[in-house]
Amino acid sequence: MVGFIVGVVDVLIAGRFLLKLLGASEQSSFVNLIYAVSSPLVAPFHGIFPNSGAAGNIFEPAALVAIAVFALLGWGVVVLIRIATAPRGTRPATS
């Protein structure tokens, strides 16, 4: 379940990154939906690296950092769950 949630979050942020990079029109309700849902997920990472781009195409490194951080957090949670639910005296398999 954790992997699914992290996957959905990463796909939303990746969609945001691609839409900004390709200069998607903010007139579209789909684009606005993706931006609105992913904005709180990316907000803590704004300011780490500056945005760049020209003519509406924006390279947003904060989205890439957010993808990496959420993937690492999700992996950590999965490992902790495996450790907590492993039978006594065994180690969880590393994958």
mmCIF file as gemmi writes it, N, C-alpha and C atoms, coordinates in Angstrom:
data_model
loop_
_atom_site.group_PDB
_atom_site.id
_atom_site.type_symbol
_atom_site.label_atom_id
_atom_site.label_alt_id
_atom_site.label_comp_id
_atom_site.label_asym_id
_atom_site.label_entity_id
_atom_site.label_seq_id
_atom_site.pdbx_PDB_ins_code
_atom_site.Cartn_x
_atom_site.Cartn_y
_atom_site.Cartn_z
_atom_site.occupancy
_atom_site.B_iso_or_equiv
_atom_site.pdbx_formal_charge
_atom_site.auth_seq_id
_atom_site.auth_asym_id
_atom_site.pdbx_PDB_model_num
ATOM 1 N N . MET Axp A 1 ? 0.821 -1.194 0 1 0 ? 1 A 1
ATOM 2 C CA . MET Axp A 1 ? 0 0 0 1 0 ? 1 A 1
ATOM 3 C C . MET Axp A 1 ? 0.871 1.267 0 1 0 ? 1 A 1
ATOM 4 N N . VAL Axp A 2 ? 1.944 1.231 0.781 1 0 ? 2 A 1
ATOM 5 C CA . VAL Axp A 2 ? 2.85 2.386 0.837 1 0 ? 2 A 1
ATOM 6 C C . VAL Axp A 2 ? 3.459 2.637 -0.534 1 0 ? 2 A 1
ATOM 7 N N . GLY Axp A 3 ? 3.872 1.568 -1.191 1 0 ? 3 A 1
ATOM 8 C CA . GLY Axp A 3 ? 4.452 1.708 -2.531 1 0 ? 3 A 1
ATOM 9 C C . GLY Axp A 3 ? 3.475 2.316 -3.519 1 0 ? 3 A 1
ATOM 10 N N . PHE Axp A 4 ? 2.211 1.937 -3.423 1 0 ? 4 A 1
ATOM 11 C CA . PHE Axp A 4 ? 1.188 2.488 -4.306 1 0 ? 4 A 1
ATOM 12 C C . PHE Axp A 4 ? 1.012 3.986 -4.071 1 0 ? 4 A 1
ATOM 13 N N . ILE Axp A 5 ? 0.93 4.378 -2.799 1 0 ? 5 A 1
ATOM 14 C CA . ILE Axp A 5 ? 0.742 5.795 -2.466 1 0 ? 5 A 1
ATOM 15 C C . ILE Axp A 5 ? 1.932 6.624 -2.938 1 0 ? 5 A 1
ATOM 16 N N . VAL Axp A 6 ? 3.138 6.123 -2.694 1 0 ? 6 A 1
ATOM 17 C CA . VAL Axp A 6 ? 4.337 6.843 -3.142 1 0 ? 6 A 1
ATOM 18 C C . VAL Axp A 6 ? 4.373 6.906 -4.667 1 0 ? 6 A 1
ATOM 19 N N . GLY Axp A 7 ? 3.945 5.846 -5.317 1 0 ? 7 A 1
ATOM 20 C CA . GLY Axp A 7 ? 3.893 5.846 -6.782 1 0 ? 7 A 1
ATOM 21 C C . GLY Axp A 7 ? 2.943 6.895 -7.327 1 0 ? 7 A 1
ATOM 22 N N . VAL Axp A 8 ? 1.777 7.012 -6.711 1 0 ? 8 A 1
ATOM 23 C CA . VAL Axp A 8 ? 0.794 8.018 -7.146 1 0 ? 8 A 1
ATOM 24 C C . VAL Axp A 8 ? 1.342 9.427 -6.936 1 0 ? 8 A 1
ATOM 25 N N . VAL Axp A 9 ? 1.959 9.655 -5.767 1 0 ? 9 A 1
ATOM 26 C CA . VAL Axp A 9 ? 2.542 10.971 -5.483 1 0 ? 9 A 1
ATOM 27 C C . VAL Axp A 9 ? 3.635 11.296 -6.497 1 0 ? 9 A 1
ATOM 28 N N . ASP Axp A 10 ? 4.518 10.331 -6.763 1 0 ? 10 A 1
ATOM 29 C CA . ASP Axp A 10 ? 5.6 10.575 -7.722 1 0 ? 10 A 1
ATOM 30 C C . ASP Axp A 10 ? 5.078 10.812 -9.137 1 0 ? 10 A 1
ATOM 31 N N . VAL Axp A 11 ? 4.034 10.099 -9.527 1 0 ? 11 A 1
ATOM 32 C CA . VAL Axp A 11 ? 3.46 10.306 -10.864 1 0 ? 11 A 1
ATOM 33 C C . VAL Axp A 11 ? 2.833 11.704 -10.969 1 0 ? 11 A 1
ATOM 34 N N . LEU Axp A 12 ? 2.152 12.145 -9.926 1 0 ? 12 A 1
ATOM 35 C CA . LEU Axp A 12 ? 1.576 13.496 -9.941 1 0 ? 12 A 1
ATOM 36 C C . LEU Axp A 12 ? 2.674 14.559 -10.067 1 0 ? 12 A 1
ATOM 37 N N . ILE Axp A 13 ? 3.748 14.392 -9.304 1 0 ? 13 A 1
ATOM 38 C CA . ILE Axp A 13 ? 4.823 15.376 -9.352 1 0 ? 13 A 1
ATOM 39 C C . ILE Axp A 13 ? 5.544 15.314 -10.693 1 0 ? 13 A 1
ATOM 40 N N . ALA Axp A 14 ? 5.744 14.12 -11.221 1 0 ? 14 A 1
ATOM 41 C CA . ALA Axp A 14 ? 6.38 13.983 -12.541 1 0 ? 14 A 1
ATOM 42 C C . ALA Axp A 14 ? 5.507 14.616 -13.624 1 0 ? 14 A 1
ATOM 43 N N . GLY Axp A 15 ? 4.191 14.456 -13.504 1 0 ? 15 A 1
ATOM 44 C CA . GLY Axp A 15 ? 3.281 15.103 -14.449 1 0 ? 15 A 1
ATOM 45 C C . GLY Axp A 15 ? 3.404 16.61 -14.385 1 0 ? 15 A 1
ATOM 46 N N . ARG Axp A 16 ? 3.484 17.148 -13.17 1 0 ? 16 A 1
ATOM 47 C CA . ARG Axp A 16 ? 3.668 18.592 -12.994 1 0 ? 16 A 1
ATOM 48 C C . ARG Axp A 16 ? 4.957 19.047 -13.67 1 0 ? 16 A 1
ATOM 49 N N . PHE Axp A 17 ? 6.042 18.302 -13.412 1 0 ? 17 A 1
ATOM 50 C CA . PHE Axp A 17 ? 7.346 18.641 -13.987 1 0 ? 17 A 1
ATOM 51 C C . PHE Axp A 17 ? 7.269 18.681 -15.518 1 0 ? 17 A 1
ATOM 52 N N . LEU Axp A 18 ? 6.681 17.65 -16.103 1 0 ? 18 A 1
ATOM 53 C CA . LEU Axp A 18 ? 6.59 17.592 -17.571 1 0 ? 18 A 1
ATOM 54 C C . LEU Axp A 18 ? 5.679 18.685 -18.141 1 0 ? 18 A 1
ATOM 55 N N . LEU Axp A 19 ? 4.561 18.936 -17.479 1 0 ? 19 A 1
ATOM 56 C CA . LEU Axp A 19 ? 3.663 19.983 -17.969 1 0 ? 19 A 1
ATOM 57 C C . LEU Axp A 19 ? 4.343 21.349 -17.941 1 0 ? 19 A 1
ATOM 58 N N . LYS Axp A 20 ? 5.072 21.646 -16.878 1 0 ? 20 A 1
ATOM 59 C CA . LYS Axp A 20 ? 5.787 22.928 -16.812 1 0 ? 20 A 1
ATOM 60 C C . LYS Axp A 20 ? 6.922 22.981 -17.831 1 0 ? 20 A 1
ATOM 61 N N . LEU Axp A 21 ? 7.639 21.867 -17.967 1 0 ? 21 A 1
ATOM 62 C CA . LEU Axp A 21 ? 8.758 21.823 -18.898 1 0 ? 21 A 1
ATOM 63 C C . LEU Axp A 21 ? 8.3 22.008 -20.345 1 0 ? 21 A 1
ATOM 64 N N . LEU Axp A 22 ? 7.151 21.449 -20.673 1 0 ? 22 A 1
ATOM 65 C CA . LEU Axp A 22 ? 6.647 21.546 -22.039 1 0 ? 22 A 1
ATOM 66 C C . LEU Axp A 22 ? 5.777 22.777 -22.265 1 0 ? 22 A 1
ATOM 67 N N . GLY Axp A 23 ? 5.583 23.588 -21.234 1 0 ? 23 A 1
ATOM 68 C CA . GLY Axp A 23 ? 4.838 24.835 -21.383 1 0 ? 23 A 1
ATOM 69 C C . GLY Axp A 23 ? 3.354 24.638 -21.56 1 0 ? 23 A 1
ATOM 70 N N . ALA Axp A 24 ? 2.766 23.701 -20.815 1 0 ? 24 A 1
ATOM 71 C CA . ALA Axp A 24 ? 1.329 23.428 -20.932 1 0 ? 24 A 1
ATOM 72 C C . ALA Axp A 24 ? 0.519 24.668 -20.562 1 0 ? 24 A 1
ATOM 73 N N . SER Axp A 25 ? -0.588 24.85 -21.244 1 0 ? 25 A 1
ATOM 74 C CA . SER Axp A 25 ? -1.46 26.006 -21.033 1 0 ? 25 A 1
ATOM 75 C C . SER Axp A 25 ? -2.187 25.896 -19.699 1 0 ? 25 A 1
ATOM 76 N N . GLU Axp A 26 ? -2.12 26.956 -18.908 1 0 ? 26 A 1
ATOM 77 C CA . GLU Axp A 26 ? -2.828 26.979 -17.639 1 0 ? 26 A 1
ATOM 78 C C . GLU Axp A 26 ? -4.313 27.269 -17.827 1 0 ? 26 A 1
ATOM 79 N N . GLN Axp A 27 ? -4.754 27.412 -19.054 1 0 ? 27 A 1
ATOM 80 C CA . GLN Axp A 27 ? -6.175 27.56 -19.377 1 0 ? 27 A 1
ATOM 81 C C . GLN Axp A 27 ? -6.892 26.215 -19.24 1 0 ? 27 A 1
ATOM 82 N N . SER Axp A 28 ? -6.143 25.118 -19.338 1 0 ? 28 A 1
ATOM 83 C CA . SER Axp A 28 ? -6.714 23.778 -19.278 1 0 ? 28 A 1
ATOM 84 C C . SER Axp A 28 ? -7.057 23.405 -17.84 1 0 ? 28 A 1
ATOM 85 N N . SER Axp A 29 ? -8.241 22.848 -17.642 1 0 ? 29 A 1
ATOM 86 C CA . SER Axp A 29 ? -8.646 22.444 -16.296 1 0 ? 29 A 1
ATOM 87 C C . SER Axp A 29 ? -7.829 21.249 -15.803 1 0 ? 29 A 1
ATOM 88 N N . PHE Axp A 30 ? -7.398 20.372 -16.711 1 0 ? 30 A 1
ATOM 89 C CA . PHE Axp A 30 ? -6.556 19.237 -16.326 1 0 ? 30 A 1
ATOM 90 C C . PHE Axp A 30 ? -5.207 19.723 -15.798 1 0 ? 30 A 1
ATOM 91 N N . VAL Axp A 31 ? -4.606 20.669 -16.49 1 0 ? 31 A 1
ATOM 92 C CA . VAL Axp A 31 ? -3.317 21.231 -16.059 1 0 ? 31 A 1
ATOM 93 C C . VAL Axp A 31 ? -3.479 21.894 -14.701 1 0 ? 31 A 1
ATOM 94 N N . ASN Axp A 32 ? -4.545 22.664 -14.521 1 0 ? 32 A 1
ATOM 95 C CA . ASN Axp A 32 ? -4.793 23.306 -13.226 1 0 ? 32 A 1
ATOM 96 C C . ASN Axp A 32 ? -5.005 22.287 -12.116 1 0 ? 32 A 1
ATOM 97 N N . LEU Axp A 33 ? -5.681 21.18 -12.425 1 0 ? 33 A 1
ATOM 98 C CA . LEU Axp A 33 ? -5.887 20.122 -11.438 1 0 ? 33 A 1
ATOM 99 C C . LEU Axp A 33 ? -4.548 19.522 -11 1 0 ? 33 A 1
ATOM 100 N N . ILE Axp A 34 ? -3.691 19.195 -11.957 1 0 ? 34 A 1
ATOM 101 C CA . ILE Axp A 34 ? -2.379 18.622 -11.634 1 0 ? 34 A 1
ATOM 102 C C . ILE Axp A 34 ? -1.56 19.616 -10.813 1 0 ? 34 A 1
ATOM 103 N N . TYR Axp A 35 ? -1.571 20.884 -11.204 1 0 ? 35 A 1
ATOM 104 C CA . TYR Axp A 35 ? -0.823 21.897 -10.453 1 0 ? 35 A 1
ATOM 105 C C . TYR Axp A 35 ? -1.372 22.054 -9.031 1 0 ? 35 A 1
ATOM 106 N N . ALA Axp A 36 ? -2.694 22.064 -8.885 1 0 ? 36 A 1
ATOM 107 C CA . ALA Axp A 36 ? -3.307 22.26 -7.575 1 0 ? 36 A 1
ATOM 108 C C . ALA Axp A 36 ? -3.024 21.089 -6.639 1 0 ? 36 A 1
ATOM 109 N N . VAL Axp A 37 ? -3.085 19.873 -7.161 1 0 ? 37 A 1
ATOM 110 C CA . VAL Axp A 37 ? -2.859 18.697 -6.323 1 0 ? 37 A 1
ATOM 111 C C . VAL Axp A 37 ? -1.383 18.552 -5.966 1 0 ? 37 A 1
ATOM 112 N N . SER Axp A 38 ? -0.499 18.849 -6.909 1 0 ? 38 A 1
ATOM 113 C CA . SER Axp A 38 ? 0.934 18.629 -6.676 1 0 ? 38 A 1
ATOM 114 C C . SER Axp A 38 ? 1.623 19.813 -5.995 1 0 ? 38 A 1
ATOM 115 N N . SER Axp A 39 ? 1.008 20.972 -6.004 1 0 ? 39 A 1
ATOM 116 C CA . SER Axp A 39 ? 1.641 22.153 -5.422 1 0 ? 39 A 1
ATOM 117 C C . SER Axp A 39 ? 2.031 21.981 -3.952 1 0 ? 39 A 1
ATOM 118 N N . PRO Axp A 40 ? 1.147 21.462 -3.085 1 0 ? 40 A 1
ATOM 119 C CA . PRO Axp A 40 ? 1.557 21.292 -1.685 1 0 ? 40 A 1
ATOM 120 C C . PRO Axp A 40 ? 2.667 20.256 -1.504 1 0 ? 40 A 1
ATOM 121 N N . LEU Axp A 41 ? 2.763 19.32 -2.438 1 0 ? 41 A 1
ATOM 122 C CA . LEU Axp A 41 ? 3.8 18.287 -2.351 1 0 ? 41 A 1
ATOM 123 C C . LEU Axp A 41 ? 5.168 18.827 -2.732 1 0 ? 41 A 1
ATOM 124 N N . VAL Axp A 42 ? 5.199 19.807 -3.624 1 0 ? 42 A 1
ATOM 125 C CA . VAL Axp A 42 ? 6.459 20.37 -4.118 1 0 ? 42 A 1
ATOM 126 C C . VAL Axp A 42 ? 6.878 21.607 -3.31 1 0 ? 42 A 1
ATOM 127 N N . ALA Axp A 43 ? 5.927 22.257 -2.666 1 0 ? 43 A 1
ATOM 128 C CA . ALA Axp A 43 ? 6.186 23.53 -1.975 1 0 ? 43 A 1
ATOM 129 C C . ALA Axp A 43 ? 7.37 23.502 -1.006 1 0 ? 43 A 1
ATOM 130 N N . PRO Axp A 44 ? 7.57 22.446 -0.208 1 0 ? 44 A 1
ATOM 131 C CA . PRO Axp A 44 ? 8.701 22.479 0.727 1 0 ? 44 A 1
ATOM 132 C C . PRO Axp A 44 ? 10.073 22.494 0.045 1 0 ? 44 A 1
ATOM 133 N N . PHE Axp A 45 ? 10.116 22.176 -1.227 1 0 ? 45 A 1
ATOM 134 C CA . PHE Axp A 45 ? 11.388 22.055 -1.932 1 0 ? 45 A 1
ATOM 135 C C . PHE Axp A 45 ? 11.699 23.252 -2.833 1 0 ? 45 A 1
ATOM 136 N N . HIS Axp A 46 ? 10.776 24.221 -2.89 1 0 ? 46 A 1
ATOM 137 C CA . HIS Axp A 46 ? 11.04 25.43 -3.668 1 0 ? 46 A 1
ATOM 138 C C . HIS Axp A 46 ? 12.15 26.23 -2.991 1 0 ? 46 A 1
ATOM 139 N N . GLY Axp A 47 ? 13.012 26.807 -3.772 1 0 ? 47 A 1
ATOM 140 C CA . GLY Axp A 47 ? 14.083 27.623 -3.239 1 0 ? 47 A 1
ATOM 141 C C . GLY Axp A 47 ? 15.401 26.892 -3.082 1 0 ? 47 A 1
ATOM 142 N N . ILE Axp A 48 ? 15.388 25.556 -3.19 1 0 ? 48 A 1
ATOM 143 C CA . ILE Axp A 48 ? 16.654 24.814 -3.1 1 0 ? 48 A 1
ATOM 144 C C . ILE Axp A 48 ? 17.504 25.129 -4.325 1 0 ? 48 A 1
ATOM 145 N N . PHE Axp A 49 ? 16.882 25.04 -5.492 1 0 ? 49 A 1
ATOM 146 C CA . PHE Axp A 49 ? 17.531 25.385 -6.753 1 0 ? 49 A 1
ATOM 147 C C . PHE Axp A 49 ? 16.612 26.35 -7.494 1 0 ? 49 A 1
ATOM 148 N N . PRO Axp A 50 ? 17.165 27.275 -8.262 1 0 ? 50 A 1
ATOM 149 C CA . PRO Axp A 50 ? 16.295 28.219 -8.98 1 0 ? 50 A 1
ATOM 150 C C . PRO Axp A 50 ? 15.623 27.564 -10.192 1 0 ? 50 A 1
ATOM 151 N N . ASN Axp A 51 ? 14.403 28.015 -10.478 1 0 ? 51 A 1
ATOM 152 C CA . ASN Axp A 51 ? 13.737 27.597 -11.709 1 0 ? 51 A 1
ATOM 153 C C . ASN Axp A 51 ? 14.417 28.28 -12.88 1 0 ? 51 A 1
ATOM 154 N N . SER Axp A 52 ? 14.407 27.627 -14.014 1 0 ? 52 A 1
ATOM 155 C CA . SER Axp A 52 ? 14.96 28.24 -15.222 1 0 ? 52 A 1
ATOM 156 C C . SER Axp A 52 ? 14.053 27.9 -16.395 1 0 ? 52 A 1
ATOM 157 N N . GLY Axp A 53 ? 14.249 28.588 -17.475 1 0 ? 53 A 1
ATOM 158 C CA . GLY Axp A 53 ? 13.456 28.341 -18.665 1 0 ? 53 A 1
ATOM 159 C C . GLY Axp A 53 ? 13.192 29.624 -19.409 1 0 ? 53 A 1
ATOM 160 N N . ALA Axp A 54 ? 12.537 29.475 -20.549 1 0 ? 54 A 1
ATOM 161 C CA . ALA Axp A 54 ? 12.22 30.635 -21.375 1 0 ? 54 A 1
ATOM 162 C C . ALA Axp A 54 ? 10.911 30.392 -22.108 1 0 ? 54 A 1
ATOM 163 N N . ALA Axp A 55 ? 10.206 31.471 -22.371 1 0 ? 55 A 1
ATOM 164 C CA . ALA Axp A 55 ? 8.986 31.455 -23.192 1 0 ? 55 A 1
ATOM 165 C C . ALA Axp A 55 ? 7.948 30.458 -22.676 1 0 ? 55 A 1
ATOM 166 N N . GLY Axp A 56 ? 7.702 30.431 -21.366 1 0 ? 56 A 1
ATOM 167 C CA . GLY Axp A 56 ? 6.663 29.571 -20.816 1 0 ? 56 A 1
ATOM 168 C C . GLY Axp A 56 ? 7.111 28.173 -20.452 1 0 ? 56 A 1
ATOM 169 N N . ASN Axp A 57 ? 8.257 27.753 -20.953 1 0 ? 57 A 1
ATOM 170 C CA . ASN Axp A 57 ? 8.781 26.435 -20.602 1 0 ? 57 A 1
ATOM 171 C C . ASN Axp A 57 ? 9.64 26.593 -19.354 1 0 ? 57 A 1
ATOM 172 N N . ILE Axp A 58 ? 9.236 25.963 -18.259 1 0 ? 58 A 1
ATOM 173 C CA . ILE Axp A 58 ? 9.917 26.15 -16.988 1 0 ? 58 A 1
ATOM 174 C C . ILE Axp A 58 ? 10.525 24.828 -16.533 1 0 ? 58 A 1
ATOM 175 N N . PHE Axp A 59 ? 11.829 24.864 -16.256 1 0 ? 59 A 1
ATOM 176 C CA . PHE Axp A 59 ? 12.505 23.717 -15.668 1 0 ? 59 A 1
ATOM 177 C C . PHE Axp A 59 ? 12.435 23.907 -14.156 1 0 ? 59 A 1
ATOM 178 N N . GLU Axp A 60 ? 11.705 23.032 -13.47 1 0 ? 60 A 1
ATOM 179 C CA . GLU Axp A 60 ? 11.453 23.169 -12.041 1 0 ? 60 A 1
ATOM 180 C C . GLU Axp A 60 ? 12.202 22.066 -11.276 1 0 ? 60 A 1
ATOM 181 N N . PRO Axp A 61 ? 13.428 22.346 -10.828 1 0 ? 61 A 1
ATOM 182 C CA . PRO Axp A 61 ? 14.185 21.319 -10.113 1 0 ? 61 A 1
ATOM 183 C C . PRO Axp A 61 ? 13.553 20.912 -8.785 1 0 ? 61 A 1
ATOM 184 N N . ALA Axp A 62 ? 12.731 21.753 -8.19 1 0 ? 62 A 1
ATOM 185 C CA . ALA Axp A 62 ? 12.061 21.399 -6.935 1 0 ? 62 A 1
ATOM 186 C C . ALA Axp A 62 ? 11.208 20.144 -7.106 1 0 ? 62 A 1
ATOM 187 N N . ALA Axp A 63 ? 10.601 19.982 -8.274 1 0 ? 63 A 1
ATOM 188 C CA . ALA Axp A 63 ? 9.792 18.792 -8.532 1 0 ? 63 A 1
ATOM 189 C C . ALA Axp A 63 ? 10.67 17.54 -8.571 1 0 ? 63 A 1
ATOM 190 N N . LEU Axp A 64 ? 11.841 17.637 -9.156 1 0 ? 64 A 1
ATOM 191 C CA . LEU Axp A 64 ? 12.744 16.486 -9.208 1 0 ? 64 A 1
ATOM 192 C C . LEU Axp A 64 ? 13.236 16.116 -7.809 1 0 ? 64 A 1
ATOM 193 N N . VAL Axp A 65 ? 13.537 17.119 -7.005 1 0 ? 65 A 1
ATOM 194 C CA . VAL Axp A 65 ? 13.964 16.862 -5.629 1 0 ? 65 A 1
ATOM 195 C C . VAL Axp A 65 ? 12.818 16.211 -4.85 1 0 ? 65 A 1
ATOM 196 N N . ALA Axp A 66 ? 11.602 16.694 -5.045 1 0 ? 66 A 1
ATOM 197 C CA . ALA Axp A 66 ? 10.44 16.13 -4.354 1 0 ? 66 A 1
ATOM 198 C C . ALA Axp A 66 ? 10.234 14.663 -4.73 1 0 ? 66 A 1
ATOM 199 N N . ILE Axp A 67 ? 10.388 14.332 -6.006 1 0 ? 67 A 1
ATOM 200 C CA . ILE Axp A 67 ? 10.248 12.949 -6.449 1 0 ? 67 A 1
ATOM 201 C C . ILE Axp A 67 ? 11.264 12.063 -5.722 1 0 ? 67 A 1
ATOM 202 N N . ALA Axp A 68 ? 12.511 12.507 -5.679 1 0 ? 68 A 1
ATOM 203 C CA . ALA Axp A 68 ? 13.561 11.723 -5.03 1 0 ? 68 A 1
ATOM 204 C C . ALA Axp A 68 ? 13.303 11.576 -3.532 1 0 ? 68 A 1
ATOM 205 N N . VAL Axp A 69 ? 12.918 12.653 -2.87 1 0 ? 69 A 1
ATOM 206 C CA . VAL Axp A 69 ? 12.686 12.611 -1.423 1 0 ? 69 A 1
ATOM 207 C C . VAL Axp A 69 ? 11.512 11.693 -1.086 1 0 ? 69 A 1
ATOM 208 N N . PHE Axp A 70 ? 10.396 11.817 -1.81 1 0 ? 70 A 1
ATOM 209 C CA . PHE Axp A 70 ? 9.252 10.962 -1.533 1 0 ? 70 A 1
ATOM 210 C C . PHE Axp A 70 ? 9.562 9.5 -1.826 1 0 ? 70 A 1
ATOM 211 N N . ALA Axp A 71 ? 10.331 9.226 -2.87 1 0 ? 71 A 1
ATOM 212 C CA . ALA Axp A 71 ? 10.721 7.844 -3.162 1 0 ? 71 A 1
ATOM 213 C C . ALA Axp A 71 ? 11.587 7.27 -2.038 1 0 ? 71 A 1
ATOM 214 N N . LEU Axp A 72 ? 12.535 8.061 -1.541 1 0 ? 72 A 1
ATOM 215 C CA . LEU Axp A 72 ? 13.381 7.592 -0.439 1 0 ? 72 A 1
ATOM 216 C C . LEU Axp A 72 ? 12.582 7.396 0.853 1 0 ? 72 A 1
ATOM 217 N N . LEU Axp A 73 ? 11.688 8.317 1.155 1 0 ? 73 A 1
ATOM 218 C CA . LEU Axp A 73 ? 10.842 8.167 2.339 1 0 ? 73 A 1
ATOM 219 C C . LEU Axp A 73 ? 9.957 6.923 2.235 1 0 ? 73 A 1
ATOM 220 N N . GLY Axp A 74 ? 9.391 6.712 1.078 1 0 ? 74 A 1
ATOM 221 C CA . GLY Axp A 74 ? 8.553 5.526 0.868 1 0 ? 74 A 1
ATOM 222 C C . GLY Axp A 74 ? 9.342 4.245 1.033 1 0 ? 74 A 1
ATOM 223 N N . TRP Axp A 75 ? 10.54 4.211 0.475 1 0 ? 75 A 1
ATOM 224 C CA . TRP Axp A 75 ? 11.411 3.04 0.623 1 0 ? 75 A 1
ATOM 225 C C . TRP Axp A 75 ? 11.723 2.797 2.097 1 0 ? 75 A 1
ATOM 226 N N . GLY Axp A 76 ? 12.035 3.861 2.824 1 0 ? 76 A 1
ATOM 227 C CA . GLY Axp A 76 ? 12.331 3.733 4.242 1 0 ? 76 A 1
ATOM 228 C C . GLY Axp A 76 ? 11.153 3.191 5.037 1 0 ? 76 A 1
ATOM 229 N N . VAL Axp A 77 ? 9.962 3.667 4.742 1 0 ? 77 A 1
ATOM 230 C CA . VAL Axp A 77 ? 8.758 3.196 5.434 1 0 ? 77 A 1
ATOM 231 C C . VAL Axp A 77 ? 8.527 1.72 5.132 1 0 ? 77 A 1
ATOM 232 N N . VAL Axp A 78 ? 8.712 1.316 3.886 1 0 ? 78 A 1
ATOM 233 C CA . VAL Axp A 78 ? 8.537 -0.092 3.519 1 0 ? 78 A 1
ATOM 234 C C . VAL Axp A 78 ? 9.535 -0.967 4.272 1 0 ? 78 A 1
ATOM 235 N N . VAL Axp A 79 ? 10.783 -0.542 4.355 1 0 ? 79 A 1
ATOM 236 C CA . VAL Axp A 79 ? 11.794 -1.312 5.085 1 0 ? 79 A 1
ATOM 237 C C . VAL Axp A 79 ? 11.429 -1.413 6.564 1 0 ? 79 A 1
ATOM 238 N N . LEU Axp A 80 ? 10.982 -0.316 7.163 1 0 ? 80 A 1
ATOM 239 C CA . LEU Axp A 80 ? 10.572 -0.361 8.566 1 0 ? 80 A 1
ATOM 240 C C . LEU Axp A 80 ? 9.391 -1.3 8.792 1 0 ? 80 A 1
ATOM 241 N N . ILE Axp A 81 ? 8.449 -1.3 7.88 1 0 ? 81 A 1
ATOM 242 C CA . ILE Axp A 81 ? 7.297 -2.209 7.989 1 0 ? 81 A 1
ATOM 243 C C . ILE Axp A 81 ? 7.767 -3.652 7.885 1 0 ? 81 A 1
ATOM 244 N N . ARG Axp A 82 ? 8.688 -3.928 6.952 1 0 ? 82 A 1
ATOM 245 C CA . ARG Axp A 82 ? 9.208 -5.298 6.825 1 0 ? 82 A 1
ATOM 246 C C . ARG Axp A 82 ? 9.931 -5.731 8.087 1 0 ? 82 A 1
ATOM 247 N N . ILE Axp A 83 ? 10.696 -4.846 8.681 1 0 ? 83 A 1
ATOM 248 C CA . ILE Axp A 83 ? 11.412 -5.186 9.917 1 0 ? 83 A 1
ATOM 249 C C . ILE Axp A 83 ? 10.425 -5.423 11.051 1 0 ? 83 A 1
ATOM 250 N N . ALA Axp A 84 ? 9.422 -4.562 11.157 1 0 ? 84 A 1
ATOM 251 C CA . ALA Axp A 84 ? 8.457 -4.669 12.25 1 0 ? 84 A 1
ATOM 252 C C . ALA Axp A 84 ? 7.577 -5.909 12.13 1 0 ? 84 A 1
ATOM 253 N N . THR Axp A 85 ? 7.325 -6.37 10.92 1 0 ? 85 A 1
ATOM 254 C CA . THR Axp A 85 ? 6.422 -7.503 10.727 1 0 ? 85 A 1
ATOM 255 C C . THR Axp A 85 ? 7.15 -8.813 10.476 1 0 ? 85 A 1
ATOM 256 N N . ALA Axp A 86 ? 8.472 -8.813 10.498 1 0 ? 86 A 1
ATOM 257 C CA . ALA Axp A 86 ? 9.243 -10.045 10.278 1 0 ? 86 A 1
ATOM 258 C C . ALA Axp A 86 ? 9.094 -10.953 11.487 1 0 ? 86 A 1
ATOM 259 N N . PRO Axp A 87 ? 9.017 -12.262 11.251 1 0 ? 87 A 1
ATOM 260 C CA . PRO Axp A 87 ? 8.965 -13.196 12.385 1 0 ? 87 A 1
ATOM 261 C C . PRO Axp A 87 ? 10.224 -13.067 13.254 1 0 ? 87 A 1
ATOM 262 N N . ARG Axp A 88 ? 10.089 -13.335 14.527 1 0 ? 88 A 1
ATOM 263 C CA . ARG Axp A 88 ? 11.224 -13.222 15.447 1 0 ? 88 A 1
ATOM 264 C C . ARG Axp A 88 ? 12.369 -14.13 14.997 1 0 ? 88 A 1
ATOM 265 N N . GLY Axp A 89 ? 13.58 -13.583 15.092 1 0 ? 89 A 1
ATOM 266 C CA . GLY Axp A 89 ? 14.768 -14.365 14.762 1 0 ? 89 A 1
ATOM 267 C C . GLY Axp A 89 ? 15.09 -14.419 13.272 1 0 ? 89 A 1
ATOM 268 N N . THR Axp A 90 ? 14.349 -13.686 12.448 1 0 ? 90 A 1
ATOM 269 C CA . THR Axp A 90 ? 14.643 -13.659 11.006 1 0 ? 90 A 1
ATOM 270 C C . THR Axp A 90 ? 14.93 -12.25 10.575 1 0 ? 90 A 1
ATOM 271 N N . ARG Axp A 91 ? 15.547 -12.147 9.443 1 0 ? 91 A 1
ATOM 272 C CA . ARG Axp A 91 ? 15.791 -10.847 8.822 1 0 ? 91 A 1
ATOM 273 C C . ARG Axp A 91 ? 14.921 -10.737 7.579 1 0 ? 91 A 1
ATOM 274 N N . PRO Axp A 92 ? 14.411 -9.554 7.311 1 0 ? 92 A 1
ATOM 275 C CA . PRO Axp A 92 ? 13.655 -9.398 6.05 1 0 ? 92 A 1
ATOM 276 C C . PRO Axp A 92 ? 14.607 -9.463 4.866 1 0 ? 92 A 1
ATOM 277 N N . ALA Axp A 93 ? 14.121 -9.987 3.768 1 0 ? 93 A 1
ATOM 278 C CA . ALA Axp A 93 ? 14.931 -10.073 2.546 1 0 ? 93 A 1
ATOM 279 C C . ALA Axp A 93 ? 15.18 -8.689 2.005 1 0 ? 93 A 1
ATOM 280 N N . THR Axp A 94 ? 16.396 -8.444 1.552 1 0 ? 94 A 1
ATOM 281 C CA . THR Axp A 94 ? 16.699 -7.144 0.929 1 0 ? 94 A 1
ATOM 282 C C . THR Axp A 94 ? 16.338 -7.224 -0.536 1 0 ? 94 A 1
ATOM 283 N N . SER Axp A 95 ? 15.741 -6.135 -1.015 1 0 ? 95 A 1
ATOM 284 C CA . SER Axp A 95 ? 15.357 -6.131 -2.428 1 0 ? 95 A 1
ATOM 285 C C . SER Axp A 95 ? 15.823 -4.897 -3.11 1 0 ? 95 A 1
